[in-house]
Amino acid sequence: MPLIALTGGIASGKSTIAGRLAEHGAVIVDADAIVRDVQRPGSSVLAEIAAQFGADVLTSDGSLDRAALGARVFGDDDAVKQLNAIVHPAVRAESARRFAAAYAADPRAVVVYDVPLLAEARASDPWDLVVVAHAPADTRLQRMVTLRGMTETDAAARLSAQVSDDERLALADVVIDTTGTLDETARQVDDLWNGLVTGDVGERGRTAE
Protein backbone atom coordinates (compact mmCIF):
# COMPACT_ATOMS: atom_id res chain seq x y z
CA MET A 1 0.00 0.00 0.00
CA PRO A 2 1.12 3.58 -0.55
CA LEU A 3 3.39 5.93 1.33
CA ILE A 4 1.63 9.29 1.31
CA ALA A 5 3.08 12.70 2.10
CA LEU A 6 0.50 15.07 3.60
CA THR A 7 1.53 18.71 3.74
CA GLY A 8 0.06 22.18 3.99
CA GLY A 9 0.81 25.66 5.19
CA ILE A 10 0.21 26.82 8.73
CA ALA A 11 -3.50 26.70 9.68
CA SER A 12 -4.35 24.89 6.45
CA GLY A 13 -6.29 22.08 8.13
CA LYS A 14 -3.59 19.47 7.65
CA SER A 15 -4.06 18.01 11.14
CA THR A 16 -7.80 17.68 10.51
CA ILE A 17 -7.09 15.67 7.37
CA ALA A 18 -4.55 13.49 9.18
CA GLY A 19 -7.07 12.80 11.92
CA ARG A 20 -9.73 11.77 9.43
CA LEU A 21 -7.31 9.45 7.63
CA ALA A 22 -6.38 7.91 10.97
CA GLU A 23 -10.07 7.25 11.63
CA HIS A 24 -10.13 5.27 8.40
CA GLY A 25 -7.15 3.21 9.56
CA ALA A 26 -4.14 5.00 8.11
CA VAL A 27 -0.89 4.92 10.07
CA ILE A 28 0.08 8.54 10.72
CA VAL A 29 3.76 9.36 11.10
CA ASP A 30 4.01 12.89 12.50
CA ALA A 31 7.09 14.83 11.41
CA ASP A 32 6.67 17.38 14.20
CA ALA A 33 6.58 14.59 16.79
CA ILE A 34 9.76 13.14 15.31
CA VAL A 35 11.45 16.53 15.51
CA ARG A 36 10.59 16.72 19.21
CA ASP A 37 11.83 13.17 19.71
CA VAL A 38 15.22 13.65 18.04
CA GLN A 39 15.69 16.88 20.04
CA ARG A 40 14.97 15.26 23.39
CA PRO A 41 17.33 15.90 26.33
CA GLY A 42 20.50 13.86 26.03
CA SER A 43 20.24 13.45 22.26
CA SER A 44 23.14 14.17 19.95
CA VAL A 45 20.90 16.51 17.95
CA LEU A 46 20.17 18.66 20.99
CA ALA A 47 23.86 18.74 21.87
CA GLU A 48 24.69 19.96 18.36
CA ILE A 49 21.99 22.63 18.54
CA ALA A 50 23.36 23.93 21.85
CA ALA A 51 26.90 23.92 20.46
CA GLN A 52 25.81 25.86 17.38
CA PHE A 53 23.38 28.36 18.92
CA GLY A 54 24.49 28.58 22.55
CA ALA A 55 23.48 27.06 25.85
CA ASP A 56 20.78 29.68 26.31
CA VAL A 57 18.55 27.77 23.88
CA LEU A 58 18.25 25.15 26.65
CA THR A 59 15.98 25.35 29.66
CA SER A 60 17.20 24.83 33.20
CA ASP A 61 16.36 21.11 33.00
CA GLY A 62 18.38 20.65 29.82
CA SER A 63 15.50 20.45 27.36
CA LEU A 64 15.17 22.62 24.27
CA ASP A 65 13.73 26.09 24.76
CA ARG A 66 11.80 26.20 21.50
CA ALA A 67 10.79 29.82 21.90
CA ALA A 68 14.39 30.90 22.44
CA LEU A 69 15.61 28.87 19.48
CA GLY A 70 12.80 30.18 17.31
CA ALA A 71 13.66 33.75 18.21
CA ARG A 72 17.29 33.04 17.38
CA VAL A 73 16.68 31.68 13.89
CA PHE A 74 13.45 33.38 12.75
CA GLY A 75 14.14 35.64 9.78
CA ASP A 76 17.80 34.57 9.56
CA ASP A 77 18.22 32.36 6.49
CA ASP A 78 21.75 31.29 7.41
CA ALA A 79 20.70 30.29 10.92
CA VAL A 80 17.75 28.32 9.55
CA LYS A 81 20.08 26.46 7.18
CA GLN A 82 22.43 25.66 10.05
CA LEU A 83 19.57 24.35 12.16
CA ASN A 84 18.14 22.30 9.30
CA ALA A 85 21.54 20.75 8.62
CA ILE A 86 21.50 19.43 12.18
CA VAL A 87 17.87 18.36 12.46
CA HIS A 88 16.78 17.16 9.02
CA PRO A 89 19.14 14.16 8.65
CA ALA A 90 18.03 12.81 12.02
CA VAL A 91 14.35 13.33 11.16
CA ARG A 92 14.83 11.63 7.79
CA ALA A 93 16.45 8.58 9.40
CA GLU A 94 13.81 8.28 12.11
CA SER A 95 10.91 8.71 9.69
CA ALA A 96 12.34 5.98 7.46
CA ARG A 97 12.57 3.70 10.50
CA ARG A 98 8.93 4.37 11.38
CA PHE A 99 7.76 3.80 7.80
CA ALA A 100 9.57 0.45 7.74
CA ALA A 101 8.12 -0.54 11.13
CA ALA A 102 4.59 0.26 9.94
CA TYR A 103 4.94 -1.88 6.82
CA ALA A 104 6.61 -4.68 8.77
CA ALA A 105 3.60 -4.75 11.09
CA ASP A 106 1.14 -4.62 8.18
CA PRO A 107 2.36 -4.79 4.58
CA ARG A 108 -1.05 -3.48 3.45
CA ALA A 109 -0.91 -0.38 5.66
CA VAL A 110 -1.58 3.08 4.27
CA VAL A 111 1.20 5.17 5.81
CA VAL A 112 0.75 8.94 5.88
CA TYR A 113 3.68 11.22 6.65
CA ASP A 114 2.25 14.40 8.17
CA VAL A 115 5.01 16.84 7.20
CA PRO A 116 4.75 20.64 7.22
CA LEU A 117 8.07 21.23 5.47
CA LEU A 118 7.68 18.90 2.51
CA ALA A 119 8.41 21.59 -0.08
CA GLU A 120 11.34 22.91 1.94
CA ALA A 121 13.05 19.63 2.78
CA ARG A 122 11.64 16.46 1.21
CA ALA A 123 9.94 17.31 -2.05
CA SER A 124 12.16 14.96 -4.05
CA ASP A 125 11.58 11.89 -1.87
CA PRO A 126 9.86 8.97 -3.63
CA TRP A 127 6.33 9.44 -2.29
CA ASP A 128 3.58 7.38 -3.85
CA LEU A 129 1.17 10.29 -3.41
CA VAL A 130 1.44 13.90 -2.27
CA VAL A 131 -1.67 15.38 -0.66
CA VAL A 132 -1.80 19.12 -0.01
CA ALA A 133 -4.19 20.76 2.44
CA HIS A 134 -5.07 24.14 1.01
CA ALA A 135 -6.95 27.27 2.01
CA PRO A 136 -6.27 30.84 0.87
CA ALA A 137 -3.74 32.83 2.87
CA ASP A 138 -6.34 35.27 4.19
CA THR A 139 -8.42 32.37 5.51
CA ARG A 140 -5.42 30.87 7.26
CA LEU A 141 -4.43 34.23 8.71
CA GLN A 142 -7.91 34.64 10.17
CA ARG A 143 -7.73 31.15 11.67
CA MET A 144 -4.45 31.99 13.36
CA VAL A 145 -5.94 35.14 14.83
CA THR A 146 -9.27 33.70 15.96
CA LEU A 147 -8.28 30.13 16.87
CA ARG A 148 -4.68 30.54 18.01
CA GLY A 149 -4.82 33.99 19.52
CA MET A 150 -2.07 35.44 17.35
CA THR A 151 -1.89 39.05 16.31
CA GLU A 152 -2.39 39.79 12.64
CA THR A 153 1.21 40.98 12.42
CA ASP A 154 2.57 37.75 13.91
CA ALA A 155 0.27 35.62 11.79
CA ALA A 156 1.31 37.42 8.61
CA ALA A 157 4.96 36.97 9.53
CA ARG A 158 4.47 33.23 10.00
CA LEU A 159 2.73 32.98 6.63
CA SER A 160 5.44 34.94 4.82
CA ALA A 161 8.17 32.76 6.33
CA GLN A 162 6.79 29.67 4.58
CA VAL A 163 7.04 28.69 0.94
CA SER A 164 4.36 30.09 -1.32
CA ASP A 165 1.07 28.34 -1.96
CA ASP A 166 2.08 27.95 -5.61
CA GLU A 167 5.25 26.09 -4.65
CA ARG A 168 3.34 23.77 -2.37
CA LEU A 169 0.50 23.16 -4.81
CA ALA A 170 2.99 22.37 -7.58
CA LEU A 171 3.89 19.20 -5.64
CA ALA A 172 0.30 18.03 -5.20
CA ASP A 173 -1.22 14.91 -6.65
CA VAL A 174 -4.36 15.56 -4.61
CA VAL A 175 -5.52 18.89 -3.15
CA ILE A 176 -7.94 18.94 -0.22
CA ASP A 177 -9.72 22.31 -0.12
CA THR A 178 -10.24 23.16 3.54
CA THR A 179 -11.89 26.54 2.97
CA GLY A 180 -15.36 25.22 3.74
CA THR A 181 -16.87 23.39 6.68
CA LEU A 182 -15.29 20.48 8.53
CA ASP A 183 -17.90 18.19 6.97
CA GLU A 184 -16.89 19.36 3.49
CA THR A 185 -13.25 18.66 4.26
CA ALA A 186 -14.13 15.25 5.70
CA ARG A 187 -16.03 14.30 2.54
CA GLN A 188 -12.98 15.06 0.42
CA VAL A 189 -10.80 12.95 2.69
CA ASP A 190 -13.33 10.13 2.55
CA ASP A 191 -13.27 10.27 -1.25
CA LEU A 192 -9.48 10.10 -1.20
CA TRP A 193 -9.55 7.11 1.14
CA ASN A 194 -12.12 5.29 -0.95
CA GLY A 195 -10.00 5.89 -4.04
CA LEU A 196 -6.94 4.47 -2.30
CA VAL A 197 -8.82 1.39 -1.12
CA THR A 198 -10.44 0.68 -4.49
CA GLY A 199 -7.34 1.54 -6.50
CA ASP A 200 -9.07 4.40 -8.31
CA VAL A 201 -6.36 6.68 -6.91
CA GLY A 202 -2.99 5.16 -7.58
CA GLU A 203 0.69 5.93 -7.57
CA ARG A 204 1.47 9.69 -7.83
CA GLY A 205 -2.23 10.45 -8.13
CA ARG A 206 -2.83 8.53 -11.34
CA THR A 207 -6.36 7.26 -11.79
CA ALA A 208 -6.53 3.55 -12.46
CA GLU A 209 -7.63 2.64 -15.98
C-alpha positions as CSV (number, residue, x, y, z in Angstrom):
1,M,0.0,0.0,0.0
2,P,1.1,3.6,-0.6
3,L,3.4,5.9,1.3
4,I,1.6,9.3,1.3
5,A,3.1,12.7,2.1
6,L,0.5,15.1,3.6
7,T,1.5,18.7,3.7
8,G,0.1,22.2,4.0
9,G,0.8,25.7,5.2
10,I,0.2,26.8,8.7
11,A,-3.5,26.7,9.7
12,S,-4.3,24.9,6.4
13,G,-6.3,22.1,8.1
14,K,-3.6,19.5,7.6
15,S,-4.1,18.0,11.1
16,T,-7.8,17.7,10.5
17,I,-7.1,15.7,7.4
18,A,-4.6,13.5,9.2
19,G,-7.1,12.8,11.9
20,R,-9.7,11.8,9.4
21,L,-7.3,9.5,7.6
22,A,-6.4,7.9,11.0
23,E,-10.1,7.3,11.6
24,H,-10.1,5.3,8.4
25,G,-7.1,3.2,9.6
26,A,-4.1,5.0,8.1
27,V,-0.9,4.9,10.1
28,I,0.1,8.5,10.7
29,V,3.8,9.4,11.1
30,D,4.0,12.9,12.5
31,A,7.1,14.8,11.4
32,D,6.7,17.4,14.2
33,A,6.6,14.6,16.8
34,I,9.8,13.1,15.3
35,V,11.5,16.5,15.5
36,R,10.6,16.7,19.2
37,D,11.8,13.2,19.7
38,V,15.2,13.7,18.0
39,Q,15.7,16.9,20.0
40,R,15.0,15.3,23.4
41,P,17.3,15.9,26.3
42,G,20.5,13.9,26.0
43,S,20.2,13.5,22.3
44,S,23.1,14.2,19.9
45,V,20.9,16.5,17.9
46,L,20.2,18.7,21.0
47,A,23.9,18.7,21.9
48,E,24.7,20.0,18.4
49,I,22.0,22.6,18.5
50,A,23.4,23.9,21.8
51,A,26.9,23.9,20.5
52,Q,25.8,25.9,17.4
53,F,23.4,28.4,18.9
54,G,24.5,28.6,22.5
55,A,23.5,27.1,25.9
56,D,20.8,29.7,26.3
57,V,18.6,27.8,23.9
58,L,18.2,25.2,26.6
59,T,16.0,25.4,29.7
60,S,17.2,24.8,33.2
61,D,16.4,21.1,33.0
62,G,18.4,20.7,29.8
63,S,15.5,20.5,27.4
64,L,15.2,22.6,24.3
65,D,13.7,26.1,24.8
66,R,11.8,26.2,21.5
67,A,10.8,29.8,21.9
68,A,14.4,30.9,22.4
69,L,15.6,28.9,19.5
70,G,12.8,30.2,17.3
71,A,13.7,33.8,18.2
72,R,17.3,33.0,17.4
73,V,16.7,31.7,13.9
74,F,13.4,33.4,12.7
75,G,14.1,35.6,9.8
76,D,17.8,34.6,9.6
77,D,18.2,32.4,6.5
78,D,21.8,31.3,7.4
79,A,20.7,30.3,10.9
80,V,17.8,28.3,9.6
81,K,20.1,26.5,7.2
82,Q,22.4,25.7,10.0
83,L,19.6,24.3,12.2
84,N,18.1,22.3,9.3
85,A,21.5,20.7,8.6
86,I,21.5,19.4,12.2
87,V,17.9,18.4,12.5
88,H,16.8,17.2,9.0
89,P,19.1,14.2,8.7
90,A,18.0,12.8,12.0
91,V,14.4,13.3,11.2
92,R,14.8,11.6,7.8
93,A,16.5,8.6,9.4
94,E,13.8,8.3,12.1
95,S,10.9,8.7,9.7
96,A,12.3,6.0,7.5
97,R,12.6,3.7,10.5
98,R,8.9,4.4,11.4
99,F,7.8,3.8,7.8
100,A,9.6,0.5,7.7
101,A,8.1,-0.5,11.1
102,A,4.6,0.3,9.9
103,Y,4.9,-1.9,6.8
104,A,6.6,-4.7,8.8
105,A,3.6,-4.7,11.1
106,D,1.1,-4.6,8.2
107,P,2.4,-4.8,4.6
108,R,-1.0,-3.5,3.4
109,A,-0.9,-0.4,5.7
110,V,-1.6,3.1,4.3
111,V,1.2,5.2,5.8
112,V,0.8,8.9,5.9
113,Y,3.7,11.2,6.7
114,D,2.3,14.4,8.2
115,V,5.0,16.8,7.2
116,P,4.7,20.6,7.2
117,L,8.1,21.2,5.5
118,L,7.7,18.9,2.5
119,A,8.4,21.6,-0.1
120,E,11.3,22.9,1.9
121,A,13.0,19.6,2.8
122,R,11.6,16.5,1.2
123,A,9.9,17.3,-2.1
124,S,12.2,15.0,-4.0
125,D,11.6,11.9,-1.9
126,P,9.9,9.0,-3.6
127,W,6.3,9.4,-2.3
128,D,3.6,7.4,-3.9
129,L,1.2,10.3,-3.4
130,V,1.4,13.9,-2.3
131,V,-1.7,15.4,-0.7
132,V,-1.8,19.1,0.0
133,A,-4.2,20.8,2.4
134,H,-5.1,24.1,1.0
135,A,-6.9,27.3,2.0
136,P,-6.3,30.8,0.9
137,A,-3.7,32.8,2.9
138,D,-6.3,35.3,4.2
139,T,-8.4,32.4,5.5
140,R,-5.4,30.9,7.3
141,L,-4.4,34.2,8.7
142,Q,-7.9,34.6,10.2
143,R,-7.7,31.2,11.7
144,M,-4.4,32.0,13.4
145,V,-5.9,35.1,14.8
146,T,-9.3,33.7,16.0
147,L,-8.3,30.1,16.9
148,R,-4.7,30.5,18.0
149,G,-4.8,34.0,19.5
150,M,-2.1,35.4,17.3
151,T,-1.9,39.1,16.3
152,E,-2.4,39.8,12.6
153,T,1.2,41.0,12.4
154,D,2.6,37.8,13.9
155,A,0.3,35.6,11.8
156,A,1.3,37.4,8.6
157,A,5.0,37.0,9.5
158,R,4.5,33.2,10.0
159,L,2.7,33.0,6.6
160,S,5.4,34.9,4.8
161,A,8.2,32.8,6.3
162,Q,6.8,29.7,4.6
163,V,7.0,28.7,0.9
164,S,4.4,30.1,-1.3
165,D,1.1,28.3,-2.0
166,D,2.1,27.9,-5.6
167,E,5.2,26.1,-4.7
168,R,3.3,23.8,-2.4
169,L,0.5,23.2,-4.8
170,A,3.0,22.4,-7.6
171,L,3.9,19.2,-5.6
172,A,0.3,18.0,-5.2
173,D,-1.2,14.9,-6.7
174,V,-4.4,15.6,-4.6
175,V,-5.5,18.9,-3.2
176,I,-7.9,18.9,-0.2
177,D,-9.7,22.3,-0.1
178,T,-10.2,23.2,3.5
179,T,-11.9,26.5,3.0
180,G,-15.4,25.2,3.7
181,T,-16.9,23.4,6.7
182,L,-15.3,20.5,8.5
183,D,-17.9,18.2,7.0
184,E,-16.9,19.4,3.5
185,T,-13.2,18.7,4.3
186,A,-14.1,15.3,5.7
187,R,-16.0,14.3,2.5
188,Q,-13.0,15.1,0.4
189,V,-10.8,13.0,2.7
190,D,-13.3,10.1,2.6
191,D,-13.3,10.3,-1.3
192,L,-9.5,10.1,-1.2
193,W,-9.5,7.1,1.1
194,N,-12.1,5.3,-1.0
195,G,-10.0,5.9,-4.0
196,L,-6.9,4.5,-2.3
197,V,-8.8,1.4,-1.1
198,T,-10.4,0.7,-4.5
199,G,-7.3,1.5,-6.5
200,D,-9.1,4.4,-8.3
201,V,-6.4,6.7,-6.9
202,G,-3.0,5.2,-7.6
203,E,0.7,5.9,-7.6
204,R,1.5,9.7,-7.8
205,G,-2.2,10.4,-8.1
206,R,-2.8,8.5,-11.3
207,T,-6.4,7.3,-11.8
208,A,-6.5,3.6,-12.5
209,E,-7.6,2.6,-16.0
